Amino acid sequence: MPALPFSPAATLVLLLICLAAVLVCIGLLGRRKLTMGYTLVWLAVIGGLATLISVPHLVNVLSRVFASSTPDGVLRLLAFTTIVGFLLFFSVKVSELTNRIDDLVQRLALFDHEQRKQLKKYSDASEPRKPPPAAHEEA
């Protein structure tokens, strides 16, 4: 049976850090500094870390599943996969925001154009018209 990766005290400290991270995420959500979608992503990551910390033999099982010769190799694979997943997730979010900004800029330009047309129409209607010059003015 392989040795546990952490002492019980270290496991407790790491789990308390995970709990603090969960509370921070929920606090940020409550203050509207973090959206529900991002909060769920972070809670999933924290849950995965807490699971790896609290179930020490899980790393060995994952090593066999991924055919890794060492447990730290599978941890690197999981870390790399998580980072790539975050990059993809944030790329999609940035693309969505870019599309929304483009749409808002177009709507603002159309609104501005319509407003200028209305302003011009209003200013043309309120200008006093000069009477046409008389054909024969007598002096």
C-alpha positions as CSV (number, residue, x, y, z in Angstrom):
1,M,0.0,0.0,0.0
2,P,1.6,3.3,-1.0
3,A,2.2,6.0,1.5
4,L,-0.4,8.8,1.9
5,P,0.6,11.9,-0.1
6,F,0.0,14.2,2.9
7,S,0.0,13.9,6.6
8,P,-3.3,14.2,8.3
9,A,-2.5,17.8,9.5
10,A,-1.5,18.8,6.0
11,T,-4.7,17.3,4.6
12,L,-6.7,19.2,7.2
13,V,-4.9,22.5,6.3
14,L,-5.4,22.0,2.6
15,L,-9.1,21.2,3.1
16,L,-9.5,24.3,5.2
17,I,-7.9,26.3,2.4
18,C,-10.4,24.8,-0.1
19,L,-13.3,25.7,2.3
20,A,-12.0,29.3,2.5
21,A,-11.8,29.4,-1.3
22,V,-15.4,28.2,-1.5
23,L,-16.5,30.9,0.9
24,V,-14.6,33.6,-1.1
25,C,-16.3,32.4,-4.3
26,I,-19.7,32.6,-2.7
27,G,-18.9,36.0,-1.1
28,L,-17.9,37.3,-4.6
29,L,-21.1,35.9,-6.0
30,G,-23.1,37.6,-3.3
31,R,-21.5,41.0,-4.0
32,R,-22.0,40.5,-7.7
33,K,-18.2,40.5,-8.4
34,L,-18.5,37.0,-9.9
35,T,-21.3,35.6,-12.1
36,M,-23.0,32.3,-11.4
37,G,-21.3,30.7,-14.3
38,Y,-17.8,31.6,-13.2
39,T,-18.7,30.7,-9.6
40,L,-19.8,27.2,-10.7
41,V,-16.5,26.7,-12.6
42,W,-14.4,27.7,-9.6
43,L,-16.5,25.6,-7.3
44,A,-16.0,22.6,-9.6
45,V,-12.2,23.1,-9.6
46,I,-12.1,23.5,-5.8
47,G,-14.2,20.4,-5.5
48,G,-11.8,18.5,-7.7
49,L,-8.9,19.6,-5.7
50,A,-10.6,18.7,-2.4
51,T,-11.4,15.3,-3.8
52,L,-7.8,14.7,-4.8
53,I,-6.7,15.9,-1.3
54,S,-9.2,13.9,0.7
55,V,-9.0,10.6,-1.3
56,P,-5.3,9.9,-1.4
57,H,-5.5,6.7,-3.4
58,L,-7.4,8.4,-6.1
59,V,-4.2,9.6,-7.7
60,N,-2.9,6.1,-7.9
61,V,-6.2,4.9,-9.5
62,L,-6.0,7.8,-12.0
63,S,-2.4,6.8,-12.8
64,R,-3.5,3.4,-13.8
65,V,-6.5,4.7,-15.8
66,F,-4.3,7.1,-17.7
67,A,-1.4,4.6,-18.0
68,S,1.0,6.9,-16.3
69,S,4.1,5.4,-14.8
70,T,4.1,7.9,-11.9
71,P,1.3,9.6,-10.0
72,D,2.8,13.1,-10.5
73,G,2.5,12.5,-14.3
74,V,-1.3,12.2,-14.0
75,L,-1.4,15.3,-11.8
76,R,0.5,17.2,-14.5
77,L,-1.9,15.8,-17.1
78,L,-4.9,16.9,-15.1
79,A,-3.4,20.4,-14.4
80,F,-2.6,20.8,-18.1
81,T,-6.1,19.7,-19.2
82,T,-7.7,22.1,-16.6
83,I,-5.6,25.0,-17.8
84,V,-6.5,24.3,-21.5
85,G,-10.2,24.0,-20.4
86,F,-10.0,27.4,-18.7
87,L,-8.4,29.0,-21.7
88,L,-11.1,27.6,-24.0
89,F,-13.8,28.7,-21.6
90,F,-12.5,32.3,-21.3
91,S,-11.9,32.5,-25.0
92,V,-15.5,31.7,-25.6
93,K,-16.6,34.3,-23.0
94,V,-14.3,37.0,-24.6
95,S,-15.7,36.1,-28.0
96,E,-19.3,36.5,-26.8
97,L,-18.5,39.8,-25.2
98,T,-16.7,41.0,-28.4
99,N,-19.8,40.1,-30.4
100,R,-22.1,41.9,-27.9
101,I,-19.9,45.0,-28.0
102,D,-20.0,45.0,-31.8
103,D,-23.8,44.7,-31.7
104,L,-24.1,47.6,-29.2
105,V,-21.8,49.8,-31.2
106,Q,-24.0,49.3,-34.3
107,R,-27.2,49.9,-32.3
108,L,-25.7,53.1,-30.9
109,A,-24.6,54.3,-34.3
110,L,-28.1,53.7,-35.7
111,F,-29.7,55.4,-32.7
112,D,-27.4,58.4,-33.1
113,H,-28.2,58.6,-36.8
114,E,-32.0,58.5,-36.1
115,Q,-31.6,61.1,-33.4
116,R,-29.7,63.4,-35.7
117,K,-32.3,63.0,-38.4
118,Q,-35.1,63.9,-36.0
119,L,-33.2,66.9,-34.6
120,K,-32.6,68.1,-38.2
121,K,-36.2,67.7,-39.1
122,Y,-37.3,69.5,-35.9
123,S,-34.9,72.4,-36.5
124,D,-35.9,72.7,-40.1
125,A,-39.6,72.9,-39.1
126,S,-39.1,75.5,-36.4
127,E,-37.1,77.9,-38.6
128,P,-39.1,81.0,-39.7
129,R,-39.4,81.1,-43.4
130,K,-38.6,84.3,-45.2
131,P,-41.3,85.5,-47.5
132,P,-40.4,85.4,-51.2
133,P,-39.1,88.6,-52.6
134,A,-41.7,90.8,-54.1
135,A,-41.6,91.1,-57.9
136,H,-42.0,94.9,-58.0
137,E,-41.0,96.8,-55.0
138,E,-41.8,100.5,-55.2
139,A,-39.6,103.0,-53.7
